[in-house]
Amino acid sequence: MSYAEFYVKYAAQTAGRDKLCRVVQYGSKIAAWLLEGNPNNAKMIEVINTLSTSLAMARKVFRIGKPIDEVLNAWKCSGLGDLLYKLTLTVSHVCRALYLFHDHLVWLAHVGVGSLDKKKITLLASRFWLAALITALLRDIYEMITLFFNPIKSRNTSGDTVKTIGFIPTLFGRRKDLLLDFIKNECDLWIPMTRLGYSNFSSGMIGVFGVISSLIGILVQINKDIKLSPS
């Protein structure tokens, strides 16, 4: 399959378009931040910010119906055997469903439906997103701690233990799924944190965090072998 054919196939998926738009959306924040400080760039910055806002609104449309998916995922995770996985993942999916639901309300407020308070709903959506990310990170940290105290053992063809593989080599080798999920959630964490005033990153850094997490999301969508499970 050629790169062009692969792109067409990937972009044809709603989730694929969402991720591609997210890269450009947060990349626009970086571009606008780099142009700040020069009055001659005011018009260009305005165009870039308009593009970023338009893409953000488009992504809200792409995600219509996603809250239902998240509720179903929460239901599936509630049946997991491990108590920590069950709690963190169920709560994470419920919070994400609430975040996406309020995100839809933000879109309705943006297009002028009803008398919704866009600013208030945006902050509420950010709180649910933050809660979803914190619980997802707790799930990652829990598995990392488990991996640290129960290292993977390398065995020969006879089944005998040859050596114990260290924590860091395991993360970068056999558990790329866990490492990438942790980095993705950690990058995303600072977006609602900053929006809610709990951190003070510049718009440029928020753009960097958003681009990194988006690229990881695309990579995981393309290569299912590095998708963390359960998640």
Backbone bond lengths (Angstrom), bond angles and torsions (degrees), N, CA, C in turn:
res aa  C-N    CA-C-N  psi(-1)  N-CA   C-N-CA  omega(-1)  CA-C   N-CA-C  phi
1 M - - - 1.466 - - 1.530 110.01 -
2 S 1.320 117.84 130.04 1.457 121.72 179.26 1.523 110.24 -74.41
3 Y 1.353 115.88 164.69 1.463 120.42 178.65 1.528 111.02 -61.91
4 A 1.342 115.41 -37.68 1.470 119.44 -179.82 1.529 110.86 -64.81
5 E 1.333 116.06 -43.50 1.463 120.44 179.52 1.522 110.72 -65.43
6 F 1.347 115.43 -40.18 1.464 119.87 178.75 1.519 110.75 -63.00
7 Y 1.344 116.71 -43.28 1.465 120.48 179.69 1.527 111.07 -61.62
8 V 1.333 116.49 -45.02 1.468 120.38 -179.72 1.529 110.16 -60.86
9 K 1.329 116.53 -42.54 1.468 121.20 -179.63 1.516 110.62 -66.16
10 Y 1.339 116.58 -41.91 1.467 120.81 -178.96 1.524 111.15 -69.09
11 A 1.330 116.57 -45.35 1.463 121.37 -177.74 1.521 112.22 -68.99
12 A 1.332 116.92 -18.10 1.464 120.25 178.89 1.521 111.63 -72.59
13 Q 1.341 116.47 -18.61 1.458 120.99 178.07 1.528 109.27 -83.68
14 T 1.329 116.45 140.71 1.467 119.97 178.94 1.522 111.02 -60.60
15 A 1.341 116.14 -43.80 1.468 120.19 179.20 1.522 110.95 -63.67
16 G 1.347 116.62 -34.85 1.455 120.43 178.44 1.519 111.69 -66.71
17 R 1.329 116.85 -45.26 1.477 120.27 177.72 1.520 110.82 -62.01
18 D 1.321 115.89 -38.94 1.463 119.98 179.84 1.522 110.96 -60.94
19 K 1.334 116.65 -45.92 1.465 120.88 -179.25 1.527 111.40 -66.25
20 L 1.325 117.19 -41.08 1.461 120.38 179.67 1.531 110.83 -64.63
21 C 1.327 116.03 -42.86 1.470 120.27 177.48 1.523 110.67 -64.34
22 R 1.329 116.37 -34.85 1.472 120.35 -179.55 1.533 110.76 -66.09
23 V 1.328 116.47 -39.54 1.470 120.07 177.38 1.527 110.11 -60.08
24 V 1.334 116.39 -47.53 1.463 120.52 -179.12 1.530 110.46 -67.23
25 Q 1.337 117.27 -39.89 1.462 121.96 -179.87 1.530 111.20 -57.60
26 Y 1.337 115.81 -50.98 1.468 118.90 -178.39 1.518 111.66 -78.24
27 G 1.329 116.99 -27.09 1.461 119.77 173.31 1.527 110.68 -64.59
28 S 1.337 116.20 -33.18 1.473 121.01 177.18 1.521 111.24 -64.43
29 K 1.326 115.95 -35.20 1.471 119.68 177.74 1.528 110.85 -63.93
30 I 1.326 115.25 -39.71 1.469 119.46 178.06 1.531 110.12 -64.42
31 A 1.336 115.97 -44.51 1.470 120.70 -178.55 1.528 111.01 -62.13
32 A 1.341 116.43 -44.74 1.461 120.53 -179.68 1.525 110.77 -63.96
33 W 1.325 116.27 -39.97 1.471 121.38 -179.80 1.539 110.64 -64.58
34 L 1.325 116.52 -40.27 1.465 120.60 -179.73 1.527 111.70 -67.39
35 L 1.343 117.15 -27.22 1.461 121.16 -178.80 1.526 113.30 -87.82
36 E 1.330 116.52 -9.18 1.472 120.18 -178.77 1.533 110.66 -64.43
37 G 1.317 115.45 153.57 1.468 120.55 176.77 1.510 113.69 97.50
38 N 1.318 117.05 -14.54 1.465 120.81 178.44 1.530 108.48 -115.30
39 P 1.343 117.59 113.56 1.474 121.10 -178.50 1.524 113.31 -56.65
40 N 1.321 116.78 -26.78 1.463 120.77 -179.48 1.530 112.75 -68.43
41 N 1.332 115.30 -16.78 1.467 119.91 -177.60 1.528 112.64 -95.17
42 A 1.331 117.35 3.84 1.467 121.13 -174.32 1.529 112.58 -56.45
43 K 1.326 116.54 -43.74 1.465 120.34 -178.79 1.519 111.37 -66.53
44 M 1.329 116.11 -42.47 1.463 120.59 179.35 1.530 110.89 -64.45
45 I 1.329 116.24 -41.07 1.470 120.63 178.83 1.523 109.94 -62.09
46 E 1.323 116.48 -40.93 1.466 120.89 178.89 1.534 110.98 -61.64
47 V 1.334 116.30 -42.17 1.473 121.04 178.56 1.531 110.49 -64.10
48 I 1.327 116.53 -44.01 1.467 121.54 -178.99 1.530 110.67 -64.70
49 N 1.343 116.67 -42.37 1.462 120.62 179.44 1.532 111.30 -65.50
50 T 1.331 116.10 -36.24 1.469 120.52 176.34 1.524 110.44 -64.16
51 L 1.336 115.76 -41.30 1.468 120.91 177.54 1.526 110.52 -61.70
52 S 1.327 116.15 -45.21 1.465 121.20 -179.60 1.523 111.10 -60.49
53 T 1.336 116.27 -44.65 1.467 120.90 179.87 1.527 111.17 -65.40
54 S 1.327 116.80 -41.81 1.467 121.25 179.82 1.521 111.03 -62.57
55 L 1.331 116.57 -41.86 1.465 120.65 179.12 1.529 110.94 -66.88
56 A 1.326 115.98 -38.53 1.468 119.90 178.14 1.520 110.30 -61.37
57 M 1.338 117.20 -41.73 1.466 120.75 178.88 1.532 111.32 -69.09
58 A 1.329 116.52 -37.46 1.468 120.43 178.59 1.522 110.30 -63.07
59 R 1.320 116.54 -39.41 1.461 120.66 -179.65 1.524 111.62 -66.12
60 K 1.308 117.44 -30.73 1.470 120.40 176.65 1.527 110.41 -64.94
61 V 1.333 115.99 -35.94 1.472 120.27 177.35 1.529 110.22 -69.27
62 F 1.353 116.25 -41.66 1.464 120.20 179.28 1.536 111.37 -58.25
63 R 1.346 116.09 -30.56 1.466 119.70 -173.74 1.526 113.42 -93.28
64 I 1.320 118.03 9.32 1.465 120.32 177.41 1.538 108.94 -60.35
65 G 1.305 116.51 128.57 1.458 122.03 -178.14 1.516 113.95 95.06
66 K 1.357 117.28 -14.57 1.460 120.89 -179.31 1.529 113.52 -62.74
67 P 1.348 119.89 -32.04 1.467 118.09 177.58 1.527 112.92 -56.08
68 I 1.336 116.45 -34.63 1.465 120.26 178.79 1.528 109.93 -65.69
69 D 1.350 116.54 -42.28 1.467 120.55 177.13 1.520 110.83 -58.95
70 E 1.333 116.25 -41.69 1.464 120.42 -178.26 1.531 111.23 -67.60
71 V 1.329 117.32 -37.23 1.467 120.58 176.76 1.529 110.03 -63.73
72 L 1.332 116.60 -42.17 1.466 121.11 178.08 1.527 110.87 -64.26
73 N 1.333 116.53 -39.89 1.470 120.32 177.20 1.521 110.83 -64.62
74 A 1.333 116.66 -38.44 1.467 120.72 177.59 1.529 110.37 -62.64
75 W 1.329 115.63 -40.25 1.465 120.60 178.87 1.533 110.97 -63.35
76 K 1.334 116.16 -41.63 1.460 120.05 178.07 1.530 111.26 -64.48
77 C 1.329 115.88 -43.00 1.470 120.27 -177.88 1.527 112.35 -68.65
78 S 1.317 116.69 -24.87 1.477 119.82 179.07 1.519 111.53 -67.04
79 G 1.332 116.88 -13.48 1.456 120.58 179.21 1.518 113.57 -98.50
80 L 1.342 118.04 4.74 1.462 120.94 179.18 1.523 110.92 -66.80
81 G 1.326 115.86 147.67 1.461 120.10 -177.72 1.519 114.00 -74.39
82 D 1.334 116.74 -39.71 1.458 121.12 -179.04 1.527 109.91 -73.71
83 L 1.327 116.89 124.57 1.466 121.79 -175.09 1.524 112.52 -61.22
84 L 1.346 117.53 -42.63 1.469 120.32 -178.74 1.524 111.63 -66.54
85 Y 1.333 116.79 -42.01 1.460 120.05 176.29 1.532 109.78 -62.05
86 K 1.319 115.54 -44.51 1.464 120.63 -178.29 1.531 111.13 -59.48
87 L 1.329 117.20 -48.25 1.467 121.06 -177.36 1.524 111.78 -67.49
88 T 1.336 116.45 -51.93 1.471 119.62 -173.96 1.530 111.76 -66.11
89 L 1.326 116.78 -44.68 1.463 119.32 -176.63 1.524 112.47 -73.45
90 T 1.328 117.17 -37.50 1.469 119.40 177.74 1.521 110.53 -63.63
91 V 1.332 116.16 -48.01 1.472 120.40 179.63 1.523 110.18 -63.72
92 S 1.335 117.11 -39.74 1.469 120.86 -179.31 1.520 111.10 -61.62
93 H 1.329 117.59 -45.64 1.465 120.84 -179.50 1.535 111.69 -68.62
94 V 1.329 117.73 -37.27 1.468 120.47 177.79 1.530 109.73 -64.01
95 C 1.342 116.13 -45.73 1.466 120.17 179.36 1.526 111.14 -64.44
96 R 1.324 116.19 -37.04 1.469 119.28 178.77 1.529 110.31 -67.73
97 A 1.337 117.19 -37.41 1.467 120.25 177.11 1.525 110.31 -62.19
98 L 1.336 116.47 -42.02 1.466 120.99 178.92 1.529 111.03 -67.51
99 Y 1.332 115.76 -37.26 1.470 120.13 177.02 1.531 110.62 -62.61
100 L 1.324 116.72 -46.87 1.465 120.64 -178.50 1.528 111.47 -67.12
101 F 1.331 116.49 -35.78 1.464 119.99 177.66 1.529 110.44 -62.54
102 H 1.335 116.20 -46.43 1.464 119.66 179.22 1.529 111.20 -69.98
103 D 1.335 116.21 -27.87 1.461 120.23 175.93 1.528 110.17 -65.50
104 H 1.329 116.90 -36.03 1.469 120.74 175.02 1.536 110.03 -63.91
105 L 1.337 115.74 -38.17 1.471 119.58 178.60 1.529 110.86 -65.42
106 V 1.335 116.13 -35.04 1.469 120.44 176.92 1.530 109.32 -61.10
107 W 1.326 115.93 -42.88 1.465 120.44 178.99 1.532 110.62 -63.68
108 L 1.336 116.67 -42.83 1.464 120.02 178.26 1.532 110.79 -61.55
109 A 1.329 116.30 -40.39 1.468 120.40 177.59 1.521 110.83 -65.05
110 H 1.340 115.97 -36.91 1.469 120.63 -179.12 1.521 112.08 -65.10
111 V 1.344 116.26 -37.60 1.472 119.85 -178.31 1.526 111.59 -88.02
112 G 1.347 116.79 1.02 1.458 120.42 173.26 1.510 115.94 87.86
113 V 1.339 117.39 21.05 1.467 120.34 177.88 1.529 108.93 -83.46
114 G 1.326 116.61 121.12 1.460 120.50 179.21 1.516 112.74 70.57
115 S 1.321 115.39 -166.57 1.473 121.51 -179.29 1.527 109.84 -116.93
116 L 1.328 116.06 50.24 1.459 121.63 -177.96 1.525 110.77 -76.50
117 D 1.341 115.60 142.94 1.458 122.00 177.25 1.529 108.16 -85.74
118 K 1.332 116.46 97.88 1.460 121.49 -174.18 1.524 112.56 -59.31
119 K 1.328 117.61 -43.29 1.458 121.38 -177.17 1.525 111.08 -64.78
120 K 1.324 116.28 -43.96 1.460 121.06 -178.64 1.529 110.85 -65.37
121 I 1.333 116.29 -42.87 1.469 120.69 -179.18 1.532 110.18 -67.98
122 T 1.338 117.60 -37.10 1.463 121.71 178.40 1.521 110.69 -61.38
123 L 1.331 117.02 -43.70 1.461 120.80 178.95 1.524 111.17 -66.07
124 L 1.321 116.60 -38.84 1.464 120.27 178.70 1.526 110.48 -65.96
125 A 1.326 116.22 -42.24 1.470 120.73 176.75 1.522 110.58 -60.41
126 S 1.332 116.61 -40.69 1.464 121.10 179.43 1.521 111.65 -63.69
127 R 1.331 117.01 -36.65 1.473 120.59 178.45 1.528 110.85 -64.90
128 F 1.328 116.63 -42.12 1.468 120.00 178.62 1.528 110.59 -67.16
129 W 1.345 116.36 -39.17 1.468 120.03 177.96 1.525 110.20 -63.53
130 L 1.319 116.54 -42.92 1.465 121.21 179.26 1.531 110.23 -61.32
131 A 1.332 117.08 -44.07 1.466 121.07 179.01 1.524 110.82 -62.11
132 A 1.339 116.46 -40.37 1.470 120.87 179.04 1.524 110.93 -63.41
133 L 1.336 116.94 -41.13 1.458 121.09 -178.73 1.527 111.69 -70.99
134 I 1.324 117.14 -38.99 1.468 120.47 179.41 1.527 110.39 -62.55
135 T 1.329 116.99 -46.19 1.462 119.69 179.84 1.534 111.59 -67.48
136 A 1.336 117.15 -34.49 1.473 120.23 176.33 1.527 110.49 -66.08
137 L 1.334 116.72 -38.34 1.464 120.94 177.36 1.520 111.28 -67.38
138 L 1.332 116.62 -37.39 1.469 120.35 177.29 1.527 109.98 -61.39
139 R 1.338 115.99 -38.13 1.465 120.43 176.82 1.522 110.68 -62.60
140 D 1.351 116.81 -43.62 1.463 121.00 179.76 1.532 110.96 -64.96
141 I 1.327 115.82 -45.15 1.467 120.44 -178.86 1.526 110.87 -63.53
142 Y 1.332 116.23 -39.64 1.465 120.95 178.08 1.531 110.45 -59.39
143 E 1.332 116.86 -44.44 1.462 119.18 179.91 1.518 111.24 -69.81
144 M 1.340 117.18 -34.10 1.459 120.16 177.08 1.529 111.20 -64.49
145 I 1.328 116.22 -42.31 1.474 120.18 178.08 1.526 110.10 -63.45
146 T 1.335 116.15 -42.72 1.466 120.62 177.55 1.517 110.65 -60.55
147 L 1.330 116.43 -42.00 1.455 121.80 179.78 1.525 111.31 -67.13
148 F 1.327 116.33 -36.46 1.472 121.41 -179.26 1.527 110.98 -64.62
149 F 1.343 116.38 -43.04 1.464 120.58 -177.22 1.533 112.92 -88.50
150 N 1.331 116.56 -9.65 1.462 121.11 177.00 1.519 108.88 -131.56
151 P 1.341 116.75 68.88 1.469 120.51 -175.21 1.519 112.55 -62.43
152 I 1.334 114.85 151.95 1.463 121.64 176.79 1.521 109.21 -72.42
153 K 1.316 115.74 137.31 1.463 121.02 179.70 1.526 110.18 -107.13
154 S 1.308 115.47 132.77 1.458 121.13 177.83 1.528 108.73 -84.64
155 R 1.329 117.77 133.27 1.463 121.92 -177.88 1.534 110.71 -122.65
156 N 1.321 115.10 152.17 1.457 119.44 177.29 1.528 110.10 -87.90
157 T 1.304 117.02 -175.77 1.466 121.27 -176.42 1.527 112.43 -64.09
158 S 1.334 116.42 -21.69 1.466 120.14 179.25 1.523 112.38 -85.13
159 G 1.334 116.08 -6.78 1.457 120.08 179.97 1.518 113.47 91.71
160 D 1.340 116.99 2.12 1.462 120.55 179.59 1.526 110.46 -82.10
161 T 1.339 115.95 143.91 1.462 121.08 178.87 1.523 110.12 -69.07
162 V 1.307 116.73 125.17 1.459 121.70 178.86 1.528 110.18 -94.58
163 K 1.328 116.13 -49.14 1.465 120.16 179.44 1.522 109.68 -159.46
164 T 1.311 115.52 162.08 1.464 121.95 176.02 1.515 108.73 -96.59
165 I 1.321 116.81 129.26 1.467 121.57 -178.94 1.521 109.08 -85.12
166 G 1.328 117.31 130.09 1.460 121.94 -178.00 1.520 112.83 -65.19
167 F 1.331 115.00 164.17 1.466 121.68 -176.44 1.526 112.29 -61.62
168 I 1.338 117.21 -50.95 1.476 121.22 -178.11 1.529 111.72 -64.31
169 P 1.354 118.84 -48.80 1.465 118.25 176.94 1.528 112.83 -58.83
170 T 1.327 116.80 -33.17 1.466 120.24 178.29 1.523 110.85 -65.94
171 L 1.351 116.44 -45.21 1.465 120.67 179.86 1.521 111.46 -60.20
172 F 1.332 116.44 -45.67 1.461 120.61 -176.34 1.532 112.23 -82.10
173 G 1.327 116.66 -12.42 1.445 120.60 -179.38 1.516 113.22 -106.09
174 R 1.320 115.98 -78.69 1.460 120.53 -173.44 1.528 114.39 -85.89
175 R 1.328 117.85 -16.14 1.467 119.69 -176.74 1.514 112.20 -122.01
176 K 1.321 115.79 47.69 1.465 120.35 176.30 1.527 110.59 -61.40
177 D 1.334 116.34 -30.04 1.464 120.31 179.65 1.520 111.39 -60.18
178 L 1.327 116.72 -44.49 1.461 121.82 179.51 1.524 111.30 -68.89
179 L 1.321 116.89 -42.91 1.463 121.61 -179.88 1.528 111.18 -62.35
180 L 1.327 117.33 -46.98 1.464 121.17 -178.59 1.522 111.43 -66.40
181 D 1.328 117.10 -38.72 1.460 119.91 178.71 1.524 110.77 -64.37
182 F 1.334 116.29 -40.12 1.468 120.64 178.51 1.529 110.89 -64.18
183 I 1.338 117.36 -46.13 1.466 121.01 179.97 1.527 110.47 -62.74
184 K 1.329 116.25 -43.37 1.469 121.32 -179.82 1.526 110.93 -60.31
185 N 1.336 116.68 -49.16 1.465 120.29 -179.41 1.522 111.64 -66.09
186 E 1.331 116.63 -37.58 1.464 120.71 179.67 1.530 110.78 -65.30
187 C 1.325 117.09 -41.50 1.466 120.72 177.72 1.529 110.59 -64.99
188 D 1.334 116.29 -46.39 1.466 120.15 -179.46 1.525 111.99 -63.18
189 L 1.332 116.26 -32.20 1.474 121.24 -175.75 1.523 112.69 -53.79
190 W 1.350 115.89 -39.36 1.461 119.48 -173.23 1.527 113.17 -75.84
191 I 1.332 117.19 -12.60 1.468 119.50 179.02 1.530 110.97 -71.30
192 P 1.353 119.65 -56.24 1.473 118.50 175.62 1.528 112.62 -68.61
193 M 1.338 117.31 -29.52 1.473 120.17 178.08 1.527 110.14 -59.87
194 T 1.335 115.92 -44.56 1.461 120.93 -179.93 1.526 110.95 -71.23
195 R 1.327 116.62 -40.24 1.461 121.51 179.78 1.532 111.10 -61.44
196 L 1.338 115.77 -34.44 1.468 120.78 -178.70 1.527 112.52 -88.57
197 G 1.334 117.11 -4.19 1.458 120.61 177.15 1.512 114.48 87.62
198 Y 1.352 117.90 11.46 1.462 120.93 179.47 1.527 112.15 -84.04
199 S 1.329 116.77 -16.20 1.458 122.52 175.12 1.525 107.56 -140.24
200 N 1.331 116.04 169.55 1.460 118.51 -172.40 1.524 111.80 -132.76
201 F 1.324 116.22 48.94 1.460 119.75 178.53 1.535 110.20 -76.54
202 S 1.320 115.55 149.23 1.464 120.71 177.43 1.518 109.80 -71.07
203 S 1.335 115.81 163.71 1.461 120.17 178.37 1.526 110.75 -62.15
204 G 1.339 116.15 -30.39 1.462 120.20 178.44 1.519 111.99 -65.79
205 M 1.350 116.62 -43.48 1.460 120.29 179.27 1.527 110.67 -68.19
206 I 1.333 116.61 -37.28 1.466 119.65 176.24 1.526 109.40 -61.21
207 G 1.327 116.06 -39.02 1.457 120.62 176.37 1.518 111.97 -61.75
208 V 1.338 116.38 -42.14 1.470 120.92 178.87 1.531 110.35 -62.86
209 F 1.339 116.13 -46.59 1.469 120.42 178.92 1.534 110.48 -59.34
210 G 1.328 115.68 -43.96 1.458 120.03 -178.74 1.517 113.10 -65.15
211 V 1.330 116.91 -40.51 1.470 120.84 179.75 1.531 110.05 -66.30
212 I 1.334 117.12 -44.21 1.472 120.58 -179.67 1.520 110.87 -60.28
213 S 1.340 116.63 -49.65 1.470 119.61 -178.58 1.526 111.38 -64.99
214 S 1.334 117.00 -34.27 1.465 120.60 179.01 1.527 111.47 -67.85
215 L 1.327 116.41 -42.54 1.465 120.35 179.52 1.529 111.00 -65.13
216 I 1.338 115.90 -38.24 1.465 118.95 176.01 1.525 110.04 -63.92
217 G 1.337 116.32 -40.66 1.463 120.82 178.25 1.516 111.53 -60.61
218 I 1.337 116.73 -41.33 1.471 121.37 177.98 1.525 110.26 -64.86
219 L 1.339 115.44 -44.13 1.467 120.67 -179.57 1.522 111.38 -59.82
220 V 1.331 116.41 -42.41 1.469 121.22 -179.90 1.529 110.78 -68.28
221 Q 1.334 116.58 -36.78 1.464 119.69 177.28 1.524 111.61 -64.69
222 I 1.323 116.12 -37.00 1.459 120.96 -178.61 1.524 111.41 -74.22
223 N 1.341 115.76 -43.72 1.465 121.51 -176.75 1.531 109.84 -113.54
224 K 1.306 116.73 98.82 1.464 121.86 -176.98 1.529 112.37 -66.93
225 D 1.347 117.51 -15.86 1.464 120.74 -179.77 1.523 112.09 -68.28
226 I 1.332 117.25 -20.73 1.467 119.86 -179.78 1.530 111.05 -107.55
227 K 1.330 116.63 19.36 1.465 120.89 174.72 1.525 108.44 -87.48
228 L 1.320 116.46 124.35 1.462 121.55 -177.73 1.516 111.26 -68.76
229 S 1.334 115.53 137.77 1.461 120.72 178.57 1.526 109.24 -141.96
230 P 1.352 117.77 134.04 1.471 126.97 -2.07 1.527 110.59 -77.01
231 S 1.326 115.26 151.68 1.467 119.84 179.86 1.523 109.11 -152.83
